[in-house]
């Protein structure tokens, strides 16, 4: 058994989130690691709850400092996935974004440095802001953000500063870290589409479609995104956790699918086409409309024209490449919402 194969205690803060819940299921199904999960709810973690290597703690990162401190000391690898990552809240609750995404996570990073723990931290594609490079590269693309009164950038700023602090801890204190930057991860459990989560584009479109409401294209829907299916992203994260031959130590990885680059208007069209496979009448009833950014988001928002990742580093150092098309991802998402097919439950059942 090599060092990378040894059973480790892995702490996932924000485990009931989209990335966290899927990662928990894959860790339990594909590795022998013990998974320590922290969150305020468990509905996305239902398939994991009875697993003997899964340990859940109902704790609040903003309140239960001593308990989180204890778990950091106990575990070997820490993934602080707690964050507000909804564009609507960047505009309406910027202070909450700062308090959770920066202040609360900074405590965790300091504990990781103090106790020599390996940390795998979620940066974001939004740190690149309005960069103009053809493909965003981890070490060469300049970050370009908008003015202060466009408070949607507070999320990007918080994440960028966390990146810089983690890098500094690695430089001065030899903190063992990996930063990863997700590019528009999508999947069945991204959000609860029964409620109007507002503003994460695939979730909002699904909510509107299933409620026979129009798909709203902000300023025409010309902005482009590279959509990444969650299982592809988790595959990359598992390679980072494995860290074969220390390939992920003090590295930054974009995790995205540059081959699935679509405008928001194209996404709406493709979603309607895939929806036809499940409910023809519903798909025919869904309309597509245009709305202004100010009307949709408010004055504090500023959109990003394009986000295309370079995934060269992940390919060369981790041996990873994305595999799933946008159409196939949407098909699996709709299969979950129409037919109740939970991919995490199936994965654990078959493991």
Secondary structure, 3 states (H helix, E strand, C coil): CCHHHCCCEEEEECCCCHHHHHHHHHHHHHCCCEEEEEECCCHHHHHHCCCCCEEEEECCCCCCHHHHHHHHHHCCEEEECCCCCCHHHHHHCHHHHHHHHHHHHHHHHHHHHHCCCEEEEECCHHHHECCCCCCECCCCCCCECCCCCCCCHHHHHHHHHHHHHHHHHHHHHCCCEEEEEECCEECCCCCCCCCCCCCCHHHHHHHHHHCCCCEEEECCCCCEEECEEHHHHHHHHHHHHHCHHHCCCCEEEEECCCCCEEEHHHHHHHHHHHHHCCCHHHHHHCCEEEECHHHHHCCCCCCCCCCCECCHHHHHHHCCCCCCCHHHHHHHHHHHHHHCCCHHHHHHHHC
